[in-house]
Amino acid sequence: MRLAADLSGKIHQQTGPETATETMGGLPQEKDRERRSGIARLSPYWPSKRELIQMATPERVKSKMKKLGLSGVNKPKRTPSHRTKSHVVMAKQGETYKVIRFGQQGVSGSPKKEGESASYRARREAFKARHAKNIAKGRLSAAYWADRVKW
């Protein structure tokens, strides 16, 4: 049991450390716990995961993404006004960034859905078999993104 003074100057008994910080006008409970545990933040501003990713992205990549109207890295976007390609993405694998345009304009893919016909299934499987080597190359290949978005 402790004695503590509140903001009005009255002295009263305390039963636990959490109530002591509240009544003494100190740090809020969470901040006080962080301070006591040694994991206090250096500033009150702590960036979110998305902000950390954006801060780590080079300026040249950010400006290119802004020009293309992309919302983030590895997030494909439709490009209906492009002459030949239906989608664009700023792909990142490791520390490598690359703008990839993929998909033939005007051709619809055949994503898996319930109750699809046998011909749609055969069409999708033929695409995946035909481009399997290129799909396996990873995020820096157009086939990977076409397979993921359109097929």
Secondary structure, DSSP 4 states (H G I P E B T S, - for coil): -EEEE-TT--EEEE-SHHHHHHHTT-S-HHHHHHHHHT---SSS----HHHHHHHHS-HHHHHHHHHHT--STT--EE-TTSSSEEEEEEEEETTEEEEEEEEETT-------TT--HHHHHHHHHHHHHTHHHHTT-TTSHHHHHHHHT-
